[in-house]
Amino acid sequence: MMYDFQTRINREGAGSFKWDSMQAANPEVSSNVVPLSIADMEFVNAPEIKKGLQKYLETAVLGYQAAYPSFIEAVVDWQEKRYGWSIQSDWLVDANNVVSAIYAAVQAFTEEDDGVIIFRPSYPPFGNAIDVNNRIEVGIPLLNDEGYYTIDFDKFEKAAAEPNNKMLILCNPHNPVGRVWTKEELKKIAEISVKHNLLVVSDEIWRDFTMPGYEYTPLATVNDELASSLMTCTSTSKSFNLAGLKLASIIIKDEKLREKFQAELELMRGGVVGPLAYKGVELAYTKAEPWLDEVVKVIDTNQNLVHDFFKEKYPKIKAPKIEGTYVQWVDFNGIGMSDEERINFLEQEAEFFTDHGIKFGEEGCGYERINLALPTEILRESLERLVDALKEYEQV
Ligand SMILES: Cc1ncc(COP(=O)(O)O)c(C=O)c1O
């Protein structure tokens, strides 16, 4: 490995959401424990980005700033180089983050009481964006065949055909279940959406984490007819651990749709981006790809570790392998605790801090989502601590 993905970092007291929520859940937590919840990485940023920003700061003027040619070129080139997706620079809209872009999309493209379809379990802000805007959530449970999730196309088509349902928010690759939707699945989604005039918001923030042997396909590339009703959300916040920079690149080919979205974003002042964000994202896309490629290998090692560890040491817990993302959706139903008992046990006894499945909808009952973006040895320690605590609990 060219980069260091094994050093333990300590973000205690630094305002990290993940570390602060661990402290809040268990103020007595042991000092060596690293949380496995909220999806950012326990890795320092790529040296290419850090050094590049240092150099930039020597002469930069940190004033009001818009996108500039080398930034735009970096974003456009990434789509082409990694995914063979040719986009034009004027399709890009800068937003502060993907979540605020999704909120703006719900407001821009639907009316109060319109139905918005999501596949559950689902990343919680999708449901929140629907609820707080007084739209109606149409949650379609994914089909779960022993941990392998697929879309219930019959239910989806029925929901799409319902005239009140106007939008689909898709997550590809899917957080939390870790599927990378195949080209065939995406074609079906696109076909149904076009047929029933659904506006599609495709959140593809996790695409750079596609595990070896799987292929991510941008939804935009599978069906030309969908272009007039599609918005794709991309960002470096997951890929390069840059969530704190606050810049997402939203890609909308259709001019009318784009203008409508921009107008809504403007109302929220949701696309005002700073110079360090532009430069950081430009550096990520142009200089830090080798770092990302190594992180993906670490994630793959870590997901195999989690899968094999439970299989060998504690088979009541099941951790199917993931196809994409850096979170693993782990089935704790076999341990025979209610959600409340399990959450209390994990946080207070096992010092194992994860995102609780119930946050992702009722389909997440009995599940925990484990963040895999941390040094492998710390992950192993955490798993051992959990299984030791479970064995002790069983003896009492
Ligand atoms: C599916 C999905 N979309 C969006 C986000 C957050 O993106 P941002 O920080 O750009 O709002 C996450 C973070 O975990 C996510 O899982």
PDBQT file of the ligand as one rigid body, heavy atoms in Angstrom, charges set to zero:
ROOT
HETATM    1  C1  LIG A 401     -27.195   7.838   0.215  1.00  0.00    +0.000 C 
HETATM    2  C2  LIG A 401     -26.547   9.029   0.817  1.00  0.00    +0.000 A 
HETATM    3  N1  LIG A 401     -26.776  10.242   0.300  1.00  0.00    +0.000 NA
HETATM    4  C3  LIG A 401     -26.223  11.348   0.828  1.00  0.00    +0.000 A 
HETATM    5  C4  LIG A 401     -25.389  11.267   1.925  1.00  0.00    +0.000 A 
HETATM    6  C5  LIG A 401     -24.824  12.510   2.515  1.00  0.00    +0.000 C 
HETATM    7  O1  LIG A 401     -24.252  13.283   1.539  1.00  0.00    +0.000 OA
HETATM    8  P1  LIG A 401     -23.916  14.810   1.812  1.00  0.00    +0.000 P 
HETATM    9  O2  LIG A 401     -22.923  14.846   2.916  1.00  0.00    +0.000 OA
HETATM   10  O3  LIG A 401     -23.373  15.288   0.519  1.00  0.00    +0.000 OA
HETATM   11  O4  LIG A 401     -25.210  15.446   2.170  1.00  0.00    +0.000 OA
HETATM   12  C6  LIG A 401     -25.120  10.022   2.495  1.00  0.00    +0.000 A 
HETATM   13  C7  LIG A 401     -24.254   9.924   3.682  1.00  0.00    +0.000 C 
HETATM   14  O5  LIG A 401     -24.128   8.906   4.301  1.00  0.00    +0.000 OA
HETATM   15  C8  LIG A 401     -25.714   8.881   1.930  1.00  0.00    +0.000 A 
HETATM   16  O6  LIG A 401     -25.502   7.669   2.439  1.00  0.00    +0.000 OA
ENDROOT
TORSDOF 0
